[in-house]
Amino acid sequence: MSKDGESVVEEKTFHDVPRSKIPWHPTIDYSKCVACGKCVNYCKLGVYEFIEQNGKQKPVVKNPNNCVVYCNGCDAVCPQGAISHPSKTETAKVVNQLRKSQKHA
C-alpha cells in the first residue's frame, strides 16, 4: 500500500526483467482454429478469453503478459495446431540482452 492508502501493483518480472518487455506469448492462427476452447480451459492464468464475433465465440489472447515465460503447454493442447509461441532460444537471447542493459543503466 502507498502512503495514501491506495494499492500499489508491482510489475511482474522474469529474472529481474519486466515481464512486459519479454516477447513471450501465444499466437492463434485463425485459419486453423476451430474455436473448441481447449486453450481457454487449459490456461488457468487468464491468457485466453472468448469473445463474440459475428455471432460466434472465438478465443483471443487477452492477457499476453500473464503467459509464463517459456510455457507453451497450450500449443500441445490445441487439436488443430493453431497455437504457437516464439522461439525459446530467441526469447532467451532477448531476456539476456535486457538483463545486461539493465545492469548498465
N, C-alpha and C positions, 0 to 999 in steps of 0.2 A: 504494500500500500504506500502511496505517496503521502507527503505531509498533509495534503488537503483531504485525505481520506478516499481518494479515487484509486481504483485498481490500476496497477501498472503491469502491462503484459510484456514480458521479455521475449525477444525474438528467439526462436529455436535455432540451435546451432548444431553443426556436424563437424567434429574435430576442430572446434573453435571458429568455424566459418559460418556466417549467417546462412541459414537454410535457403532463404530466398535468392541467394546468389548461385546456388548449385542447380544446374540444369538437369535435374533428375525427376522425371515424372512420366506417366504413361501417355501414349498417343493412341487414339482409336482410329482405325481405318474403316470408315463407314461404308466402303464398298464391300467389305466382308462382314460387318456387324449385322447380326440378326435380332438385336435388342433382347436377348434372352435374360439379361440381368445378372448373370453369374459373376461378373466383375463387381457390380454394386453390392451383391450379397457377400462376396469373398472379402472385400476390403472393409475392415472394421474401423478404419481411421477416417472415413468420410471423403476419400479422394474422389469417388464417383457419386453421381446423383442422377436420377431420372428426371428428364424434363419432357414436357409435352410439346411436340412439334407436328404440325399438320394432322392433329387428332391422334397421334401415336406416341407412345413412350419411347424415349431414346436416352441411352446412357451418355453422360458427358463427364469430362474431368473437371469437377467443380472446385476442388481444393488441391491443386498440384503440389503445394509445399507440405501437405500432410503425408505425402508418399515418403516412406522411409528410404533413405539413400541406399542404393544397391538392392532393394527388394524389388523383385519382378515376378512374384508368385502369381499375380493375376494374368500374366502372359500365358501361363500353362493352363489356367482355369478356363480361358476362353476357347470354346469348342471350334470356333471359326478361325482362330489365329489372327484376330483383328486388333489385338493389343500388342504394343511394342514399347520398349524403353530405349534410351540412348545406350551407347557402348559403355560398359563398366570401365574399360581401360581408358577411354577418352574422358569419362567423368572423373576418374581418379587423377588424371593429369590436371584437369581444371581445379579440383579441390587442392592439389598440391601447389599449384600456381597461386591460388587465392591465399593459402596459408603463408606462403613465402612473402607475398605482397603485404600481408597484414603485419608480419614481423618487422618489415622495413618501414612501416608507416609511423 
